[in-house]
Amino acid sequence: MTELTTVFIHVVDERGTSVAEARVFVEHGTAAFPETAYVTGTDGKVALKLPAGRFEIGATDQDSRKRGRIPVDGGTGAPSSVTITLKDR
């Protein structure tokens, strides 16, 4: 059985304010992951469960004018938290 890592993602704007309803997705990775977009809650947060591998997690605001990304390691077993800051493209 593959060990999954829960990654808690917080999406913020350049002022550090949480971005509700941001789209979060895996841009690419070293392991297979379904092409699915996740949506942050009103607190700007969402959780993903990732298999072992290295992933590039991306996020955009509702109208896709701002974008951010961050590398994440999956499959470590230990939960982790990351923040993605959205900036003008």
Secondary structure as a PSIPRED ss2 file (coil, helix, strand):
# PSIPRED VFORMAT (PSIPRED V4.0)

   1 M C   1.000  0.000  0.000
   2 T C   1.000  0.000  0.000
   3 E C   1.000  0.000  0.000
   4 L C   1.000  0.000  0.000
   5 T E   0.000  0.000  1.000
   6 T E   0.000  0.000  1.000
   7 V E   0.000  0.000  1.000
   8 F E   0.000  0.000  1.000
   9 I E   0.000  0.000  1.000
  10 H E   0.000  0.000  1.000
  11 V E   0.000  0.000  1.000
  12 V E   0.000  0.000  1.000
  13 D C   1.000  0.000  0.000
  14 E C   1.000  0.000  0.000
  15 R C   1.000  0.000  0.000
  16 G C   1.000  0.000  0.000
  17 T C   1.000  0.000  0.000
  18 S E   0.000  0.000  1.000
  19 V C   1.000  0.000  0.000
  20 A C   1.000  0.000  0.000
  21 E C   1.000  0.000  0.000
  22 A C   1.000  0.000  0.000
  23 R E   0.000  0.000  1.000
  24 V E   0.000  0.000  1.000
  25 F E   0.000  0.000  1.000
  26 V E   0.000  0.000  1.000
  27 E E   0.000  0.000  1.000
  28 H E   0.000  0.000  1.000
  29 G E   0.000  0.000  1.000
  30 T C   1.000  0.000  0.000
  31 A C   1.000  0.000  0.000
  32 A C   1.000  0.000  0.000
  33 F C   1.000  0.000  0.000
  34 P C   1.000  0.000  0.000
  35 E C   1.000  0.000  0.000
  36 T C   1.000  0.000  0.000
  37 A C   1.000  0.000  0.000
  38 Y E   0.000  0.000  1.000
  39 V E   0.000  0.000  1.000
  40 T C   1.000  0.000  0.000
  41 G C   1.000  0.000  0.000
  42 T C   1.000  0.000  0.000
  43 D C   1.000  0.000  0.000
  44 G C   1.000  0.000  0.000
  45 K E   0.000  0.000  1.000
  46 V E   0.000  0.000  1.000
  47 A E   0.000  0.000  1.000
  48 L E   0.000  0.000  1.000
  49 K E   0.000  0.000  1.000
  50 L E   0.000  0.000  1.000
  51 P C   1.000  0.000  0.000
  52 A C   1.000  0.000  0.000
  53 G E   0.000  0.000  1.000
  54 R E   0.000  0.000  1.000
  55 F E   0.000  0.000  1.000
  56 E E   0.000  0.000  1.000
  57 I E   0.000  0.000  1.000
  58 G E   0.000  0.000  1.000
  59 A E   0.000  0.000  1.000
  60 T E   0.000  0.000  1.000
  61 D C   1.000  0.000  0.000
  62 Q C   1.000  0.000  0.000
  63 D C   1.000  0.000  0.000
  64 S C   1.000  0.000  0.000
  65 R C   1.000  0.000  0.000
  66 K E   0.000  0.000  1.000
  67 R E   0.000  0.000  1.000
  68 G E   0.000  0.000  1.000
  69 R E   0.000  0.000  1.000
  70 I E   0.000  0.000  1.000
  71 P E   0.000  0.000  1.000
  72 V E   0.000  0.000  1.000
  73 D E   0.000  0.000  1.000
  74 G E   0.000  0.000  1.000
  75 G C   1.000  0.000  0.000
  76 T C   1.000  0.000  0.000
  77 G C   1.000  0.000  0.000
  78 A C   1.000  0.000  0.000
  79 P C   1.000  0.000  0.000
  80 S E   0.000  0.000  1.000
  81 S E   0.000  0.000  1.000
  82 V E   0.000  0.000  1.000
  83 T E   0.000  0.000  1.000
  84 I E   0.000  0.000  1.000
  85 T E   0.000  0.000  1.000
  86 L C   1.000  0.000  0.000
  87 K E   0.000  0.000  1.000
  88 D E   0.000  0.000  1.000
  89 R C   1.000  0.000  0.000
